[in-house]
Amino acid sequence: MRRMFLFSLLAFFALTLLFMWLTGFSEFRFGYVILGILFLLSFLGVYDVLQKKHAIRRNFPVVGNFRYLFESISPEIQQYFIESNTSGRPFSRNLRALAYRRSKNVNDTHPFGTQRDIHLEDYIALRHSIYAKKPVEEDLRVLVGGPDCKQPYSASILNISAMSFGSLSSNAISALNRGALKGEFYHNTGEGGISPYHMEGGDLCWQIGTGYFGCRNETGGFDEVKFREKAILTKVKMIEIKLSQGAKPGHGGVLPGVKNTKEIAEIRGVKEGTTIVSPPSHTAFGNPKELVQFIQKLRELSDGKPIGFKLCIGRTEEFEDICKAMLEHSIYPDFITIDGAEGGTGAAPLEFSDSVGLPLEPALIFARLTLDKHRIKDRIRLIASGKALSAFSIVKNMALGADMCNSARAFMFSLGCIQALRCNTNSCPTGVATQDKHLKKGLVITDKAERVYNFHKNTVHAVKELLGASGYSHTSELSIRDLVRGDEMVEFANHFFPDSVINHLHHKS
Ligand SMILES: Cc1cc2nc3c(=O)[nH]c(=O)nc-3n(C[C@H](O)[C@H](O)[C@H](O)COP(=O)(O)O)c2cc1C
């Protein structure tokens, strides 16, 4: 440090002399300001040369710092100056704008025609009908709960996907829950458990992950007594066992230490400030038979509420084995949530987000046809999750076999998320995915709850319009045949299943 100080002093004197010689110092108005800047730059330059961590800064003192500066604001540069309307990822500017407009209840129409290249291979569209109908007035709902369920739940076709208090701020959770209350749809708690902010009156789907937060014993395993206490709460309408998540299948949930506040640590029963990585799989069960028995146990402990599980499909044969166990033990979940590998997360290793698991479309087709093949679909609702933002994405999922959709990031947009890609750093500028109390203050709960409500209402209305264009009144009338590129999907399905099953799907009731 001393050496550095001497060096900077030396550099400073050299620069000062040069500066005075060049400008005639006494006549220059901002001389002291410039001197100060020169001093700071010389200090920085010497520091750059002496530090050993960054080669670029050692080799190119002062100017080398611009590389790190630009790197740190590259998402903003990308978003504001480079990205086109259709190119942004994970969500394009057009899609984000759609979510914002629907949330603000303002004009959500689009001018001049599509900006997509509809001749590209990934173009999927609806085969509408000449005999289009007016959109139906009544709400689109689906009853969740098979014959063994004592408290079936009438769910909206669009709900808030799992996002914990921890990954999201308390203000964000409160706004989501209030929006869900007003719009009569459910709010999935995420694996972080039920917090006071989930208790604003909205219906809950309580998610139980491998960390068993909220129903966890001292050794980190499942605690029946704690489970029952929460499961029988009136607002808990459904319970979801999380097997895996599309953004990190086979990897436990991750709560970065910076986001693990005292309050969150207390709710989860963990140590404050530490990074919490949940185990990659459950300790309460280890094979398909034990999974279905666990479902039965939760059903009994919750007095018969709908019980389901969420997964991103990897090995299709393992899904098949679970279906066989259901049949063998006559225990069926009330719902299964299929999360696509394109799914979002608060924090995950890049390799898991980029390269593990089946995308939603093939996974959904596979799950649907497997349930059909075993003739157990009637008792199990299929929920699709993965970029369900536009009404078309919802309609497409239903056509591929889902009964309902969950959406996470679209609801984040309704809260004001700007896709800053900082969910894992605690510095989310919009106060959505942070525990920083100053940042979260920016998110006004009452205002954003209204936007959550609006987004849901306007998106479901847009679904009704698409249904009307197809001559339908409910999403349950859709099938794979309603999609352009449907034949290619049938080909994919044929790969796995005999024709009879596919015909069954085409005529699903
Ligand atoms: C900030 C954030 C937190 C999440 N937390 C959970 C979680 O606790 N449990 C879970 O199963 N999925 C979690 N997810 C995944 C979502 O529930 C959802 O499955 C996935 O993002 C796909 O939906 P989307 O494309 O609508 O975002 C999280 C996603 C985000 C963006």
The ligand as an SDF file (V2000), in Angstrom:
LIG
                    3D

 31 33  0  0  0  0  0  0  0  0999 V2000
  -37.2400  -16.2490   -9.6820 C   0  0  0  0  0  0  0  0  0  0  0  0
  -37.7180  -17.6480   -9.8860 C   0  0  0  0  0  0  0  0  0  0  0  0
  -37.8450  -18.5090   -8.8030 C   0  0  0  0  0  0  0  0  0  0  0  0
  -38.2860  -19.8170   -8.9820 C   0  0  0  0  0  0  0  0  0  0  0  0
  -38.4630  -20.6480   -7.8920 N   0  0  0  0  0  0  0  0  0  0  0  0
  -38.9620  -21.8900   -8.0690 C   0  0  0  0  0  0  0  0  0  0  0  0
  -39.2320  -22.7320   -6.9610 C   0  0  0  0  0  0  0  0  0  0  0  0
  -39.0570  -22.3770   -5.8020 O   0  0  0  0  0  0  0  0  0  0  0  0
  -39.7340  -23.9690   -7.2250 N   0  0  0  0  0  0  0  0  0  0  0  0
  -39.9880  -24.4090   -8.4900 C   0  0  0  0  0  0  0  0  0  0  0  0
  -40.4560  -25.5170   -8.6720 O   0  0  0  0  0  0  0  0  0  0  0  0
  -39.7540  -23.6160   -9.5440 N   0  0  0  0  0  0  0  0  0  0  0  0
  -39.2640  -22.3790   -9.3700 C   0  0  0  0  0  0  0  0  0  0  0  0
  -39.0670  -21.5700  -10.4490 N   0  0  0  0  0  0  0  0  0  0  0  0
  -39.4340  -22.0800  -11.7860 C   0  0  0  0  0  0  0  0  0  0  0  0
  -40.8440  -21.6310  -12.1900 C   0  0  0  0  0  0  0  0  0  0  0  0
  -41.7970  -22.0390  -11.2480 O   0  0  0  0  0  0  0  0  0  0  0  0
  -41.2440  -22.1990  -13.5540 C   0  0  0  0  0  0  0  0  0  0  0  0
  -41.3390  -23.5890  -13.4640 O   0  0  0  0  0  0  0  0  0  0  0  0
  -40.2820  -21.8500  -14.6690 C   0  0  0  0  0  0  0  0  0  0  0  0
  -39.7580  -20.5600  -14.5300 O   0  0  0  0  0  0  0  0  0  0  0  0
  -40.9540  -21.9300  -16.0320 C   0  0  0  0  0  0  0  0  0  0  0  0
  -41.9710  -21.0190  -16.1210 O   0  0  0  0  0  0  0  0  0  0  0  0
  -41.8530  -19.5790  -16.8390 P   0  0  0  0  0  0  0  0  0  0  0  0
  -41.2720  -19.8230  -18.1800 O   0  0  0  0  0  0  0  0  0  0  0  0
  -43.2840  -19.1290  -16.8630 O   0  0  0  0  0  0  0  0  0  0  0  0
  -40.9870  -18.7270  -16.0230 O   0  0  0  0  0  0  0  0  0  0  0  0
  -38.6130  -20.2760  -10.2840 C   0  0  0  0  0  0  0  0  0  0  0  0
  -38.4780  -19.4010  -11.3700 C   0  0  0  0  0  0  0  0  0  0  0  0
  -38.0470  -18.1050  -11.1840 C   0  0  0  0  0  0  0  0  0  0  0  0
  -37.9420  -17.1990  -12.3830 C   0  0  0  0  0  0  0  0  0  0  0  0
  1  2  1  0
  2  3  1  0
  2 30  2  0
  3  4  2  0
  4  5  1  0
  4 28  1  0
  5  6  2  0
  6  7  1  0
  6 13  1  0
  7  8  2  0
  7  9  1  0
  9 10  1  0
 10 11  2  0
 10 12  1  0
 12 13  2  0
 13 14  1  0
 14 15  1  0
 14 28  1  0
 15 16  1  0
 16 17  1  0
 16 18  1  0
 18 19  1  0
 18 20  1  0
 20 21  1  0
 20 22  1  0
 22 23  1  0
 23 24  1  0
 24 25  2  0
 24 26  1  0
 24 27  1  0
 28 29  2  0
 29 30  1  0
 30 31  1  0
M  END
$$$$
